[in-house]
Amino acid sequence: MEIPKALAPYRRIAAQIKARIERGELQPGDQIPSVREIMRTEGVSTATATRVAAVLRAEGYAESVPGIGTIVTRRRKLTSGPDRLQMLRATGDGLRPGERTEILGADLVPAPSHVADALGIDEGDNVVRRRRAYYDEQGVVALSTSWLPGQLADAAPELLLSRPLPKMTFGLVEERTGRRAAKRRDIVAIKPVPDDVAAALGVDPGTPTLTMTNCYWDHQGEVTEYAEDYLGHGRELSADFDLS
């Protein structure tokens, strides 16, 4: 992690600590350097050293614990569908270390109106619906539902089996049909949790929850998948961009 030299001193020091966290040198529960330690090692004022912890807390890297101080916290980041597609292509696996998935259902159902609109089919046409929950050591990451055109089940009948797919829906569809996901659209919104999702998330129906909806197209411009993710409590969406 390269730290820009032009950063204000408190942000430069915070970036150095974040880099240590990202490398695993500081683990969740470890104390971050104290104000006194930062003053001594960096040669900065009390005010500057105090702002370092504030930056780390604001960005989700640390939290204050009464009687202990400021410690590294475990960031509850969402692994979104696009993240999983990228990991699958890079490593052959769409799960992060420590994650697991539970398939909650896989069946052929009539397309609801919003799914029909997304897939470019008529309402009531058959669609594949695959629903799964993702978990890590902190609990539920997201409740994810994939909707695919029904005819894909002819080429890939595994889509209708309630078990994990080694190559996920993306890889299986590409393997059987040659239709590689080439374009996507992401929509982030706060929506009320539906009745059939609430139990898996451990919240009451109607609870406002952060969601991500993804639509994927192949090289021919045909939709291959429409996916809806309801995030677990405390999860965040984040993205890094290189602006240089």
C-alpha positions in Angstrom: 0.0 0.0 0.0 1.7 3.2 -1.2 0.9 6.2 1.0 0.8 9.6 -0.8 3.4 12.0 0.6 1.1 15.0 0.3 -1.4 13.7 3.0 -1.9 15.7 6.1 0.2 14.2 9.0 -2.7 12.7 10.8 -4.0 11.1 7.6 -0.5 9.8 6.7 -0.2 8.2 10.2 -3.7 6.7 9.9 -2.9 5.3 6.5 0.3 3.7 7.9 -1.8 2.0 10.6 -4.5 0.9 8.1 -1.7 -0.7 6.0 -0.6 -2.6 9.1 -4.1 -3.8 9.7 -4.5 -4.8 6.0 -1.3 -6.8 6.2 -2.4 -8.6 9.3 0.3 -7.1 11.6 -2.5 -5.7 13.7 -5.4 -8.1 14.3 -9.0 -7.4 15.5 -8.8 -6.7 19.3 -5.2 -5.4 19.1 -4.7 -1.9 20.4 -3.7 0.8 18.0 -0.8 3.0 18.9 -1.8 5.4 21.7 -1.7 9.2 21.4 1.4 9.3 23.5 3.1 6.7 21.3 2.2 8.4 18.1 3.5 11.7 19.5 6.8 10.1 20.4 7.4 8.1 17.3 6.1 10.6 14.7 7.1 13.8 16.4 3.6 15.4 16.1 1.4 17.4 18.4 -1.3 16.0 20.8 -4.0 17.3 18.5 -2.6 15.6 15.4 -2.1 12.3 17.2 -5.7 12.4 18.6 -7.1 12.8 15.1 -5.4 9.6 13.9 -7.8 7.4 16.0 -10.8 9.5 14.9 -9.9 8.7 11.3 -9.6 5.0 12.0 -12.9 4.9 13.8 -14.7 6.8 11.1 -13.4 4.5 8.4 -14.4 1.3 10.3 -10.9 0.2 11.2 -11.1 0.8 15.0 -13.5 1.3 17.8 -13.2 2.7 21.4 -13.7 0.3 24.2 -14.2 1.8 27.7 -11.3 0.9 30.0 -9.2 -0.5 27.2 -8.7 2.2 24.6 -9.0 2.1 20.8 -8.7 -1.3 19.3 -8.8 -2.8 15.8 -12.2 -3.8 14.8 -13.2 -6.4 12.2 -14.7 -4.6 9.2 -18.1 -6.1 8.2 -17.7 -5.6 4.5 -20.1 -7.2 2.0 -18.8 -9.5 -0.6 -21.1 -8.6 -3.5 -22.1 -10.7 -6.5 -19.6 -8.8 -8.7 -16.9 -9.4 -6.1 -17.7 -13.1 -6.2 -17.6 -13.2 -10.0 -14.2 -11.5 -10.0 -12.8 -13.9 -7.3 -14.2 -16.9 -9.3 -12.4 -15.8 -12.4 -9.2 -15.0 -10.6 -9.0 -18.0 -8.2 -11.7 -20.5 -9.2 -13.5 -19.8 -5.9 -16.2 -17.2 -5.2 -15.9 -17.5 -1.4 -13.5 -15.6 0.8 -11.5 -17.5 3.5 -13.9 -18.2 6.4 -17.0 -17.9 4.4 -19.6 -20.6 3.7 -22.9 -20.7 1.9 -26.2 -22.5 2.5 -28.5 -23.1 -0.4 -32.1 -22.3 0.8 -33.9 -23.3 -2.3 -33.6 -23.9 -6.1 -36.7 -24.2 -8.2 -38.5 -23.2 -11.3 -41.2 -20.6 -10.6 -43.4 -18.1 -12.5 -41.5 -14.8 -12.9 -42.7 -11.9 -10.7 -43.3 -8.7 -12.7 -40.0 -7.0 -11.6 -38.0 -10.1 -12.5 -39.7 -10.4 -15.8 -38.9 -6.8 -16.6 -35.2 -7.3 -15.7 -34.9 -10.5 -17.7 -36.9 -9.2 -20.7 -39.5 -11.9 -20.5 -43.3 -12.0 -19.9 -44.6 -12.0 -16.3 -45.4 -15.6 -15.3 -42.9 -17.2 -17.6 -40.7 -19.9 -15.9 -37.6 -18.7 -14.3 -34.9 -20.4 -12.2 -34.8 -19.0 -8.7 -31.8 -19.9 -6.5 -31.7 -18.5 -3.0 -28.7 -18.8 -0.7 -27.3 -17.3 2.5 -23.7 -16.4 2.9 -22.1 -16.6 6.3 -18.7 -15.8 7.9 -17.4 -15.9 11.4 -19.5 -12.8 12.3 -22.8 -14.2 11.1 -24.9 -13.7 8.0 -23.2 -11.7 5.3 -26.2 -11.5 2.9 -29.3 -13.3 1.7 -28.9 -13.6 -2.1 -31.5 -14.6 -4.7 -30.5 -15.3 -8.3 -33.1 -15.3 -11.1 -32.2 -16.8 -14.5 -34.2 -17.5 -17.7 -36.0 -20.8 -17.3 -34.5 -22.3 -20.5 -31.0 -22.3 -18.9 -32.2 -25.2 -16.7 -32.3 -27.3 -19.8 -28.6 -26.8 -20.4 -27.7 -26.8 -16.8 -30.1 -28.9 -14.7 -27.9 -28.4 -11.7 -29.4 -25.0 -11.3 -32.5 -26.7 -9.9 -30.6 -28.7 -7.2 -30.5 -27.3 -3.7 -26.7 -27.7 -3.3 -23.7 -25.3 -3.9 -22.4 -25.0 -7.5 -18.6 -25.4 -7.7 -18.4 -22.7 -10.3 -21.4 -20.7 -9.0 -24.2 -19.7 -11.5 -21.8 -17.5 -13.5 -19.4 -20.3 -14.2 -22.0 -23.0 -14.8 -23.9 -21.0 -17.3 -20.7 -20.1 -19.2 -19.5 -23.7 -19.2 -22.8 -25.1 -20.6 -23.9 -22.3 -22.9 -20.8 -20.3 -23.7 -22.6 -17.2 -22.5 -20.0 -15.3 -20.5 -21.1 -12.4 -18.3 -19.7 -9.3 -20.1 -21.6 -6.4 -18.6 -23.4 -5.6 -15.3 -25.5 -2.9 -13.6 -25.4 -2.4 -9.9 -28.2 -0.7 -7.9 -27.8 0.1 -4.2 -30.9 0.9 -2.3 -32.6 0.7 1.1 -35.6 -1.6 1.0 -37.9 -3.2 3.5 -37.0 -6.8 4.2 -39.6 -9.2 2.7 -41.3 -11.8 4.9 -39.5 -14.7 3.2 -36.1 -13.1 3.7 -36.5 -11.7 7.3 -36.0 -15.0 9.1 -32.7 -15.7 7.4 -31.4 -12.3 8.2 -32.6 -12.5 11.8 -34.7 -9.3 11.5 -38.4 -8.4 11.5 -40.2 -8.2 8.2 -40.3 -4.7 6.9 -37.0 -3.7 8.5 -35.2 -1.2 6.3 -32.1 -2.9 5.0 -29.3 -2.0 2.6 -29.6 -4.0 -0.7 -27.7 -4.5 -3.9 -29.3 -5.6 -7.1 -27.2 -6.8 -10.0 -28.1 -7.4 -13.6 -25.7 -9.3 -15.9 -25.6 -9.4 -19.7 -23.7 -11.6 -22.1 -21.7 -10.5 -25.2 -24.9 -10.6 -27.2 -26.6 -8.2 -24.9 -28.9 -10.8 -23.5 -29.6 -10.9 -19.8 -28.1 -14.1 -18.1 -28.9 -13.3 -14.5 -30.7 -10.9 -12.2 -29.7 -11.0 -8.5 -31.0 -9.4 -5.3 -28.9 -9.3 -2.2 -30.2 -8.2 1.2 -27.3 -7.4 3.5 -26.9 -8.7 7.0 -27.0 -6.2 9.9 -23.9 -4.0 10.2 -22.6 -4.9 6.7 -21.2 -2.2 4.5 -20.7 -1.7 0.8 -17.3 -0.2 -0.2 -15.2 0.1 -3.3 -11.7 1.3 -4.0 -10.7 3.3 -7.1 -7.3 4.3 -8.3 -7.5 7.9 -9.3 -3.9 8.4 -10.4 
